[in-house]
Amino acid sequence: MLLFFVLGILGHDYFVGLSIGLLGPIVLGAIGGVALEMYNRNSRFFGILVPILFISLGYTYSLFFYSKFQWINSFQSNPKLFAVQLIESPVVKEKSVKVFAKIIQAHSYFHCGTGILYFEKDSLSMSLKPGHILVVRSEITPFSKPKNEYEFNIRDYRFKKGVLLTGFVPARDWKYIGKIETPFLDWRNALLMRISRIFKNQEYADVAHALVFGYEEAIDEEIKSAFQQSGIIHVLAVSGMHVSLIWLILSKVFFFLKKDFKQKLIKMILILILLWLYAAITGFSPSILRSTVMFSFLSWAKLRNKGKNTWNLLCASAFFMLLLSPSFVYDAGFWLSFLAVVGIMLYGPLLHIKLENYSRLKRSIYELLLITIIAQVFTMFYSVTMFGSFPNWFLLNNIIAVPLSSLTLIEGLIYLTLADIPYLGEILGMGFELLVKAMVVSAHYFQKLPYSYSSGIPFTTTQMFLSYISLGIITYAILKNKIKVLVYLPALILGIAGISFHHLNKRNDIQEIVFYSIKNATYVEYIENSSVLELKSINMSDYSKEFSVLPFKRALFFETKSYNIPKSNLIETKLGNMVFIEDYRLFKSIENESIDFWNICGKIRPPTKEFIPPKMIVLHGNVPKYLRSKWFEFAAENNVYLYDIEERGMLRLKL
C-alpha cells in the first residue's frame, strides 16, 4: 500500500496518491483472487471478487484519466486566436448563444479541452450547428472557483465532466472556416425538428425532446423546476425504462426470428444495433449507457444459455461505462441510476413471489407502486445529501407519470416512424402532443400542492453512509429472515440523530454578519439566535441564492427561510451600526451617526469629508472598476480597513 501511495504522489497529487494507495492492493488482490478461483467459479469468494475487481479498475482508470487535465490549474489566457469545433447543438439564451466546443490554441495547436462559449446573440450565431469549425478571438479562461463557503463548485462540476474553459465571444470576433460531419447529432437534430413541427408551444416541444431523446438543454427553468419539485425529474432523462421499452418493442417486431440459433443470433444483433444507435443519438447518458451495456451482456448470456449473475453484469457495465466516459464516476445521475437498480434487484425476486397469485392488472399496479417506492428509498439519502431537497408527493405523481411517460415515449417513437404517412402522421402527432401536455400539467399540479417540496435539508456525508448501512441491515433482515441483525439499528439511528443534534446545538452559538459574493447582486445576512435576517438587492435572483446562499445554510443547519429586514439604510448590530446602500448616494442625515462599517454596492462614489469615517468598508463585486480605485483611495486617506468581496470572496464578521 505504501509503495502505491508513493507512486501516486510522484505522478499526481496527495489525494490521487492516497486513492491509488488504497485501490492498488485491492485491484491486485482481486486479480489474484480471480485467477486462483477460476477453477471454482461457483464459490462465494469468486462472486464477491468479480464486482470488486470491476469497480476498482473502473475507479482507478478514472483517476488516471483526469490526472492529465491538471494543467488547468496553471492555465493563463489573454485575448488570442483559438480554433473551436462545436460538439453540441447551440442553445439560444436571452442575450447570447451557448455552445459546447473543443478548443485549440491556434498559434501553438495546443488542445485545451472542451469548453462552454457564449456568443453574442445575432442572426449568424443563431445559425451555428454541431460540427462547425470557427476561429475566435476571445479571452477564454478556466471556470472560477467558488468564493462563498460551501457554494456549489461549478468549476469542479464542469471539470469532472471534462468541460474546462469558458468565455464570451463578441459578434465581430469569430469567423466560420469549415464543418466536420456529425451524423448522429445531425440525425438527432432532424428528429427534434420533426417533433417541434407538431407543437404550437415551444416549451412543450422542449419537454417532448427530453422525454424521447433525453435532450433537456433547452427546457425552460420553470418547467424543469416543476418536474423536479413534483418528484418526476427522472422522466426527462433517458433511462433504463426507455431502453427496456425499446428492447420489448424490437423483440415483438422481430418475433419471427426464433427458430434456431442462427436466427436468434441475427435477432440479437439487430436489436443491439438499434439499441446502440438509439444510445448514440441520445448522447450516451449515464443511465441509458448502463442499461444498453447490461442488455447487451444479458442478451449474449441468454443466447448462449449461460447462467447469468445480474450483480456481475451490473458491475461489469459500470466498468465499461467508465472506460467509455470516466467522468461518469463523478456524475450524480450515474450513482442515482445504479442505486435504484440495486434496490430493484434486491427486492425484485421477493416482489415476484409475493405478487404471483394476483391478477395481471393488480400485479402490474402493485409492482409499479412498490418498485417506485424501492427506487426512491435507495436513492433518497444520496439525493438529499447532494441536493438537500426531497419531493414529498413523489409517490402519487410517479404512479401517474411513469405509465404516462412510457406511453409518451412509445407514441413519440411511432410518430417519428410514421410521420410522413398522410393523416395517420397528423393523428399520431396530436396524440403525442396531448400526452406531453398531460405530463406538464401533472408536474405543475403536484408542484403547487401544499408541502410538495422540502429544500435546504441538512444531511452530511457521514449521515448518508450511516443511513445506507441501516438500509442494508433492514434489507438483509427482510430477505434472509434474520431479525436479530436489527439490534444494530438503534446505534446507527442514534448516530444519525446525534450528528444533527450536534450541528443544531452548535448553530445557536453563531452570531455574525455574512456578506456574500454574488455576481450583479448584493446579499447580506445577519445571523443571531438561530434566526437569519436578510438584506438583499432587488435584482437578486432565486437561482443565484440557490447556488450561493443555500449551501452555506445547509452546512450550518440553518433554516432555508430568511426574514427580510424592512428597507433601511441603517440597522443596529452588536458591532454597531451598518449602512446598507443600494443604487443611490449616501444621505447627509446619517453623517452624525456612529458608523462602524458600510456595505457598499451599486454605482456609489465615496462620501465627502463631512462624513464620520467608518471602521470598515465592504466593497461588493458589482461596484464598477472606475469606482473601486476611488474607494481604495478613500480608505487609505482615512486609515479605514477595506474588504474587497470581488477579490477575496465571502466575508463573515463575528458579533
C-alpha positions in Angstrom: 0.0 0.0 0.0 2.9 2.4 0.9 4.5 1.7 -2.5 1.3 2.5 -4.4 0.9 5.7 -2.3 4.5 6.9 -3.1 4.0 6.2 -6.8 0.7 8.2 -6.7 2.4 11.1 -5.0 5.3 11.1 -7.6 3.0 11.2 -10.5 0.0 13.1 -9.2 -1.2 14.9 -6.1 -1.8 13.8 -2.5 -5.4 12.9 -2.9 -4.8 10.8 -6.1 -1.8 9.2 -4.4 -3.9 8.2 -1.4 -6.7 6.9 -3.6 -4.2 4.8 -5.7 -2.5 3.6 -2.4 -5.9 2.3 -1.2 -7.1 0.9 -4.5 -3.9 -0.6 -5.8 -3.7 -3.5 -3.4 -7.5 -4.1 -3.8 -7.1 -4.3 -7.6 -4.1 -6.6 -7.4 -5.7 -8.7 -4.7 -8.9 -9.0 -6.7 -7.0 -10.0 -9.9 -5.0 -12.6 -7.9 -8.1 -14.0 -6.2 -10.0 -14.2 -9.5 -7.0 -16.1 -11.0 -6.9 -18.6 -8.1 -10.7 -19.1 -8.2 -11.1 -19.6 -11.9 -11.4 -23.3 -11.5 -14.1 -22.9 -8.8 -16.5 -20.3 -10.2 -19.3 -21.5 -8.0 -17.6 -20.4 -4.8 -19.0 -17.4 -2.9 -15.5 -15.8 -2.8 -15.3 -15.7 -6.6 -18.8 -14.0 -6.8 -17.5 -11.2 -4.4 -14.2 -10.7 -6.1 -15.5 -10.1 -9.6 -17.6 -7.0 -8.7 -14.7 -5.6 -6.5 -12.3 -6.1 -9.5 -14.6 -4.2 -11.9 -15.4 -1.4 -9.6 -11.7 -0.9 -8.5 -10.4 -1.0 -12.1 -13.1 1.5 -13.2 -12.4 4.0 -10.5 -8.6 3.7 -10.8 -8.8 4.3 -14.5 -10.9 7.4 -13.8 -8.3 8.8 -11.5 -5.5 8.4 -14.1 -7.7 9.8 -16.8 -8.3 13.1 -15.0 -4.7 13.5 -13.9 -3.8 14.7 -17.4 -6.0 17.7 -17.0 -4.0 19.1 -14.1 -2.5 21.7 -16.3 -5.7 23.7 -16.0 -4.6 25.0 -12.6 -1.8 27.0 -14.2 -3.7 27.9 -17.4 -3.3 31.5 -18.4 -5.2 33.1 -21.2 -5.0 36.5 -22.8 -7.2 37.5 -25.8 -5.7 35.4 -28.6 -6.8 33.2 -31.5 -8.5 29.9 -30.8 -9.9 27.2 -33.1 -13.1 25.7 -31.8 -15.3 22.9 -33.0 -18.9 22.8 -31.9 -19.8 19.4 -30.5 -23.4 20.0 -29.3 -26.5 21.9 -30.6 -26.3 25.5 -29.6 -28.8 26.7 -27.0 -30.3 30.2 -27.6 -30.4 32.3 -24.4 -31.9 35.7 -23.9 -28.7 37.7 -24.8 -26.3 35.0 -26.0 -25.9 31.6 -27.7 -24.5 28.9 -25.6 -22.3 26.3 -27.3 -20.2 23.3 -26.2 -16.9 23.2 -28.2 -13.5 21.6 -28.4 -10.9 24.4 -28.0 -7.4 24.5 -29.6 -4.9 27.4 -29.3 -4.5 28.3 -32.9 -0.9 29.5 -32.7 0.5 26.5 -30.8 -2.0 23.9 -31.8 -2.3 23.0 -28.2 -5.5 21.1 -27.3 -7.2 23.0 -24.4 -10.1 20.5 -23.9 -13.8 21.1 -24.0 -15.3 24.5 -23.1 -18.6 26.4 -22.9 -18.6 29.5 -25.0 -21.2 32.3 -25.1 -21.5 34.0 -28.5 -23.1 37.4 -28.7 -26.6 36.8 -30.0 -27.3 37.8 -33.6 -28.5 36.1 -36.8 -25.1 34.5 -37.5 -24.6 33.0 -34.1 -28.1 31.7 -34.0 -27.4 29.7 -37.2 -24.4 27.8 -35.7 -24.6 24.0 -36.0 -22.8 21.0 -34.4 -19.6 20.2 -36.3 -18.9 23.9 -37.3 -15.3 24.9 -37.0 -14.6 28.5 -36.1 -11.7 30.8 -35.4 -12.4 33.1 -32.4 -10.5 35.9 -30.8 -11.6 36.0 -27.1 -10.3 35.7 -23.6 -11.0 32.1 -22.7 -10.4 31.1 -19.1 -11.0 28.3 -16.7 -14.2 28.4 -14.6 -13.7 30.4 -11.5 -13.6 28.8 -8.1 -16.5 29.5 -5.7 -16.0 32.5 -3.5 -18.6 31.7 -0.9 -18.2 28.9 1.7 -19.9 25.6 0.7 -21.1 27.2 -2.6 -21.9 24.9 -5.5 -18.5 24.3 -7.1 -19.2 24.9 -10.8 -15.6 24.7 -11.7 -15.2 21.3 -10.1 -18.5 20.1 -11.5 -17.6 21.1 -15.1 -14.0 19.8 -14.7 -15.2 16.3 -13.8 -17.3 16.3 -16.9 -14.2 17.2 -19.0 -15.5 20.8 -19.6 -12.6 23.0 -18.6 -12.9 26.5 -20.1 -15.4 29.3 -20.7 -15.5 32.7 -22.4 -17.7 35.3 -24.1 -17.2 35.8 -27.9 -18.3 39.2 -29.3 -20.1 39.3 -32.7 -17.1 40.6 -34.7 -14.5 38.3 -33.1 -15.2 35.0 -34.7 -15.3 33.5 -38.3 -16.7 30.3 -39.8 -14.0 28.3 -41.6 -15.5 24.8 -42.2 -17.5 21.9 -40.9 -16.9 18.3 -39.7 -19.7 15.8 -40.3 -21.6 14.7 -37.1 -24.0 12.1 -38.4 -25.6 11.2 -35.0 -26.1 14.8 -33.9 -27.4 15.8 -37.3 -29.8 12.8 -37.2 -31.0 13.7 -33.7 -31.5 17.4 -34.6 -33.5 16.4 -37.6 -35.7 14.2 -35.4 -36.0 17.0 -32.9 -37.2 19.4 -35.6 -39.8 16.9 -36.7 -41.1 16.8 -33.2 -41.1 20.6 -32.9 -43.3 20.9 -36.0 -46.4 19.4 -34.4 -46.2 21.6 -31.2 -47.7 25.1 -31.1 -46.0 25.7 -27.8 -42.2 25.5 -27.9 -41.9 24.8 -24.2 -43.9 21.6 -24.6 -41.8 20.7 -27.6 -38.7 21.0 -25.4 -40.2 18.7 -22.9 -41.0 16.2 -25.7 -37.4 16.3 -26.8 -36.3 15.3 -23.3 -39.0 12.6 -23.0 -38.0 10.8 -26.2 -34.2 11.6 -26.6 -33.1 13.0 -23.2 -32.2 16.4 -24.7 -33.1 18.8 -21.9 -30.7 21.7 -22.5 -33.4 24.0 -23.9 -36.1 23.2 -21.3 -37.5 26.3 -19.5 -36.2 26.5 -15.9 -39.7 27.0 -14.6 -40.9 23.7 -16.2 -37.7 21.9 -15.1 -38.3 23.1 -11.6 -41.9 21.8 -11.7 -40.7 18.3 -12.7 -38.0 18.4 -10.0 -40.3 19.5 -7.2 -43.0 17.1 -8.1 -40.5 14.2 -8.0 -40.6 13.2 -11.7 -37.4 14.9 -13.0 -36.1 11.4 -13.8 -38.5 11.0 -16.7 -36.8 13.9 -18.6 -33.5 11.9 -18.6 -33.5 8.9 -21.0 -33.1 5.9 -18.6 -33.3 2.2 -18.3 -37.1 2.4 -18.7 -36.6 3.8 -22.2 -34.2 1.0 -23.2 -36.4 -1.7 -21.8 -39.4 -0.4 -23.7 -37.5 -0.2 -26.9 -36.0 -3.7 -26.4 -39.5 -5.0 -25.8 -40.9 -3.3 -28.9 -38.0 -4.6 -31.0 -38.4 -8.1 -29.6 -42.0 -8.0 -30.8 -41.0 -6.6 -34.2 -38.5 -9.4 -34.9 -40.8 -12.2 -33.4 -40.3 -14.3 -36.5 -36.6 -14.8 -35.8 -36.7 -17.6 -33.2 -36.4 -20.9 -34.9 -32.8 -21.8 -34.5 -29.5 -20.4 -33.1 -28.6 -18.6 -36.3 -32.0 -16.7 -36.4 -31.7 -15.9 -32.7 -28.2 -14.6 -33.2 -29.4 -12.4 -36.1 -32.3 -11.1 -33.9 -29.9 -10.3 -31.1 -27.5 -8.4 -33.4 -30.3 -6.4 -35.0 -31.8 -5.4 -31.6 -28.4 -4.5 -30.1 -27.5 -2.4 -33.2 -30.7 -0.5 -32.9 -30.3 -0.1 -29.1 -26.8 1.3 -29.5 -27.9 3.5 -32.3 -30.6 5.0 -30.1 -28.0 5.4 -27.3 -25.7 7.3 -29.7 -28.5 9.6 -30.8 -29.3 10.4 -27.2 -25.7 11.3 -26.4 -24.8 8.2 -24.3 -26.2 9.5 -21.0 -25.1 7.5 -17.9 -28.5 5.8 -17.3 -29.0 4.7 -20.9 -25.4 3.6 -21.4 -25.7 1.5 -18.2 -28.9 -0.1 -19.5 -27.6 -0.6 -23.0 -24.5 -2.3 -21.7 -26.4 -4.5 -19.4 -28.9 -5.5 -22.1 -26.0 -6.4 -24.4 -24.4 -8.7 -21.8 -27.8 -10.1 -20.8 -28.8 -10.8 -24.4 -25.5 -12.7 -25.1 -25.8 -14.7 -21.9 -29.4 -15.6 -22.8 -28.4 -16.6 -26.3 -25.7 -19.0 -25.0 -28.0 -20.4 -22.3 -25.4 -19.5 -19.7 -26.1 -18.9 -16.1 -26.3 -15.1 -15.6 -25.2 -13.3 -12.5 -27.0 -9.9 -12.6 -24.7 -8.4 -10.0 -21.6 -9.2 -12.1 -23.5 -7.7 -15.1 -24.2 -4.6 -13.2 -20.6 -4.1 -12.1 -19.2 -5.0 -15.5 -21.5 -2.4 -17.1 -20.2 0.2 -14.6 -16.6 -0.7 -15.6 -17.2 -0.4 -19.3 -19.2 2.8 -18.8 -16.1 4.3 -17.1 -13.9 3.1 -19.9 -16.1 4.9 -22.4 -16.5 8.0 -20.2 -14.6 8.3 -16.9 -16.5 11.4 -15.9 -19.4 9.2 -15.0 -17.7 8.3 -11.7 -18.5 11.9 -10.6 -21.9 12.1 -12.2 -24.9 12.1 -9.7 -27.1 10.5 -12.4 -24.7 7.6 -12.6 -24.9 6.8 -8.9 -28.6 7.5 -8.7 -29.2 5.1 -11.6 -27.2 2.3 -10.0 -28.6 2.8 -6.5 -32.1 2.5 -8.0 -31.2 -0.7 -9.9 -29.5 -2.2 -6.8 -32.8 -1.7 -4.8 -34.9 -3.2 -7.6 -32.5 -6.1 -8.0 -32.6 -6.9 -4.2 -36.3 -6.7 -3.8 -37.5 -7.7 -7.3 -37.4 -11.5 -6.7 -39.3 -11.1 -3.4 -42.0 -8.9 -5.1 -42.3 -11.6 -7.8 -43.0 -14.3 -5.2 -45.4 -12.2 -3.2 -47.5 -11.0 -6.2 -47.6 -14.1 -8.3 -51.1 -15.0 -7.2 -52.6 -11.6 -8.1 -54.3 -10.9 -11.4 -52.2 -9.4 -14.1 -53.7 -5.9 -13.7 -53.3 -5.9 -9.9 -49.8 -7.3 -10.2 -48.8 -4.5 -12.6 -50.2 -1.8 -10.4 -48.6 -3.1 -7.2 -45.3 -3.7 -8.9 -45.3 -0.1 -10.2 -46.1 1.2 -6.8 -43.6 -0.9 -4.9 -40.8 -0.5 -7.4 -41.2 3.3 -7.3 -41.0 3.3 -3.5 -38.0 1.0 -3.5 -36.1 3.1 -6.1 -36.9 6.3 -4.2 -35.8 4.9 -0.9 -32.5 3.6 -2.3 -31.7 7.0 -3.9 -33.2 9.2 -1.2 -30.2 9.5 1.1 -27.7 10.2 -1.7 -30.1 12.7 -3.3 -30.7 14.6 0.0 -27.0 14.7 0.7 -26.1 16.0 -2.7 -29.0 18.4 -3.4 -30.6 19.0 0.0 -34.1 18.5 -1.3 -36.9 16.0 -1.4 -40.2 15.8 -3.3 -42.8 14.9 -0.8 -45.6 13.9 -3.3 -43.3 11.8 -5.4 -45.2 8.6 -4.9 -48.6 9.8 -6.1 -47.1 11.7 -9.1 -44.9 8.7 -10.1 -48.0 6.5 -10.2 -49.3 8.8 -12.9 -46.0 10.0 -14.5 -44.3 6.6 -15.1 -47.0 5.0 -17.1 -47.7 8.3 -18.9 -44.1 8.8 -19.8 -43.9 5.2 -21.1 -46.9 5.9 -23.4 -45.4 9.2 -24.4 -42.1 7.5 -25.4 -43.9 4.8 -27.4 -46.3 7.3 -29.1 -43.3 9.6 -29.9 -41.3 6.8 -31.5 -44.3 5.6 -33.5 -45.0 9.1 -34.7 -41.3 9.6 -35.8 -41.5 6.4 -37.7 -44.9 7.0 -39.4 -45.0 10.9 -39.5 -44.8 11.0 -43.3 -47.9 9.0 -43.9 -50.8 11.4 -44.7 -53.5 11.8 -42.0 -52.0 9.0 -39.8 -48.9 11.1 -39.0 -51.2 14.0 -38.0 -53.3 11.8 -35.8 -50.3 10.3 -34.1 -48.8 13.8 -33.6 -52.0 15.1 -31.9 -51.9 12.1 -29.5 -48.2 12.7 -28.8 -48.8 16.4 -28.1 -51.7 15.6 -25.8 -49.6 13.1 -23.7 -46.8 15.7 -23.3 -49.2 18.3 -22.2 -50.7 15.9 -19.7 -47.1 15.3 -18.3 -46.5 19.1 -17.9 -49.9 19.7 -16.3 -49.4 16.9 -13.9 -46.0 18.2 -12.8 -47.4 21.7 -12.2 -50.3 20.4 -10.3 -48.2 18.4 -7.8 -45.7 21.2 -7.5 -48.5 23.5 -6.3 -49.8 21.1 -3.7 -49.2 22.1 -0.1 -45.8 20.9 1.3 -44.9 19.5 -2.1 -41.2 20.1 -1.8 -38.7 20.2 1.0 -35.5 22.2 0.2 -32.3 23.1 2.1 -32.3 19.8 4.0 -29.1 19.5 6.0 -27.7 16.0 5.7 -23.9 15.2 6.0 -22.0 12.6 4.1 -21.4 10.7 7.3 -25.2 10.6 7.9 -25.6 9.3 4.3 -23.3 6.4 4.9 -24.9 5.5 8.2 -28.3 5.6 6.5 -27.2 3.2 3.8 -25.7 0.9 6.4 -29.1 0.9 8.2 -30.9 0.3 4.9 -28.6 -2.6 4.2 -29.3 -4.2 7.7 -33.0 -3.8 7.1 -32.8 -5.4 3.7 -30.7 -8.3 5.0 -33.2 -8.9 7.8 -36.1 -8.9 5.3 -34.5 -11.1 2.6 -32.8 -13.5 4.9 -35.4 -13.5 7.6 -32.8 -12.8 10.3 -34.5 -10.3 12.6 -31.6 -10.5 15.1 -29.4 -8.2 13.0 -31.9 -5.3 13.7 -30.3 -4.9 17.1 -27.6 -2.8 15.4 -30.2 -0.3 14.1 -30.7 1.8 17.3 -27.0 2.6 17.4 -26.9 3.8 13.8 -30.1 5.8 14.2 -28.7 7.4 17.3 -25.5 8.3 15.3 -27.5 9.9 12.6 -29.7 11.9 15.1 -26.6 12.7 17.2 -24.9 14.4 14.2 -28.0 16.6 13.6 -28.3 17.4 17.3 -24.6 18.4 17.4 -25.0 20.8 14.5 -28.3 22.3 15.7 -26.8 22.9 19.1 -23.7 24.4 17.5 -25.6 26.9 15.3 -27.1 28.6 18.5 -23.6 29.9 19.2 -23.3 31.6 15.8 -23.8 35.3 15.8 -22.4 37.1 12.8 -22.9 39.2 9.7 -22.3 37.4 6.4 -21.5 39.2 3.1 -21.9 37.0 0.1 -20.0 37.4 -3.2 -22.8 37.2 -5.8 -22.5 38.5 -9.4 -24.6 41.5 -10.2 -26.4 41.4 -6.8 -25.9 42.1 -3.2 -26.8 39.8 -0.3 -26.1 40.2 3.4 -27.3 38.1 6.3 -27.5 39.0 9.9 -27.4 35.8 12.0 -28.4 35.8 15.7 -30.1 33.3 18.0 -30.6 30.8 15.2 -32.5 33.4 13.1 -31.4 34.7 9.8 -32.3 38.3 8.8 -31.5 39.2 5.2 -30.7 42.4 3.3 -30.7 41.8 -0.5 -30.8 43.9 -3.6 -33.9 43.9 -5.8 -32.1 42.2 -8.7 -31.1 39.2 -6.5 -32.5 36.1 -8.3 -33.6 32.8 -6.6 -31.3 31.0 -8.9 -28.2 32.8 -7.5 -29.5 32.3 -4.0 -29.9 28.6 -4.5 -26.2 28.1 -5.6 -24.5 30.7 -3.5 -26.5 31.1 -0.2 -28.5 27.9 0.5 -25.4 25.5 0.6 -24.0 27.7 3.4 -27.2 27.5 5.4 -27.4 23.7 4.9 -23.9 23.2 6.1 -24.6 25.2 9.3 -28.0 23.6 9.7 -29.9 26.9 9.4 -33.4 27.0 8.0 -33.6 28.0 4.4 -36.2 30.6 5.2 -34.9 34.1 5.9 -36.7 37.1 7.3 -36.5 40.3 5.3 -35.3 43.4 7.1 -37.5 46.4 6.1 -35.7 48.6 3.5 -33.5 50.9 5.5 -30.1 52.5 5.3 -29.2 51.8 8.8 -29.5 48.7 11.0 -28.1 48.1 14.5 -26.0 45.1 15.4 -23.7 44.2 18.3 -20.8 45.6 16.3 -22.6 48.9 16.0 -24.4 50.5 13.0 -24.3 49.2 9.5 -25.1 51.3 6.4 -26.7 49.3 3.6 -26.7 51.3 0.3 -28.5 50.3 -2.9 -28.2 52.5 -6.0 -28.3 55.9 -4.5 -25.8 58.2 -2.8 -25.2 58.4 0.9 -27.7 60.8 2.7 -26.3 63.5 4.9 -28.9 62.5 7.5 -26.6 59.9 8.8 -23.5 62.0 9.0 -23.7 62.3 12.8 -24.3 58.6 13.4 -21.6 56.4 14.8 -21.0 54.1 11.9 -18.8 51.0 12.4 -18.8 49.7 8.8 -20.5 50.2 5.5 -21.8 47.7 3.0 -21.3 49.5 -0.3 -22.9 48.4 -3.6 -24.1 49.9 -6.8 -22.6 53.0 -8.6 -21.9 55.0 -5.4 -19.0 57.4 -5.0 -17.1 57.7 -1.8 -18.6 60.2 0.7 -17.3 63.7 1.3 -15.1 64.5 4.3 -18.2 65.7 6.2 -19.0 62.1 7.0 -17.5 60.4 10.0 -15.1 57.7 8.7 -16.3 54.2 9.5 -14.2 51.4 11.0 -14.6 49.2 8.0 -15.8 49.3 4.3 -17.1 46.3 2.4 -17.0 46.6 -1.4 -19.3 44.2 -3.2 -18.4 42.6 -6.5 -20.9 44.8 -8.5 -19.0 48.0 -7.8 -17.6 49.3 -11.1 -13.9 49.2 -11.6 -13.6 53.0 -12.1 -15.2 53.5 -8.6 -13.2 50.8 -6.8 -10.0 52.8 -7.1 -11.7 55.8 -5.5 -12.9 53.7 -2.6 -9.4 52.4 -2.1 -8.1 56.0 -2.0 -10.8 57.0 0.5 -9.9 54.1 2.7 -6.2 54.9 2.6 -6.8 58.6 3.3 -9.0 57.9 6.3 -7.0 54.9 7.6 -10.0 52.6 7.2 -9.8 48.8 6.6 -11.4 47.9 3.3 -12.6 44.4 2.4 -13.0 43.7 -1.3 -15.6 41.0 -1.9 -14.7 40.8 -5.6 -11.1 39.9 -4.9 -11.4 37.9 -1.7 -15.0 36.5 -1.7 -17.3 35.8 1.2 -16.9 37.8 4.5 -18.1 36.6 7.9 -17.9 39.0 10.8 -18.5 37.6 14.2 -20.6 39.7 16.6 
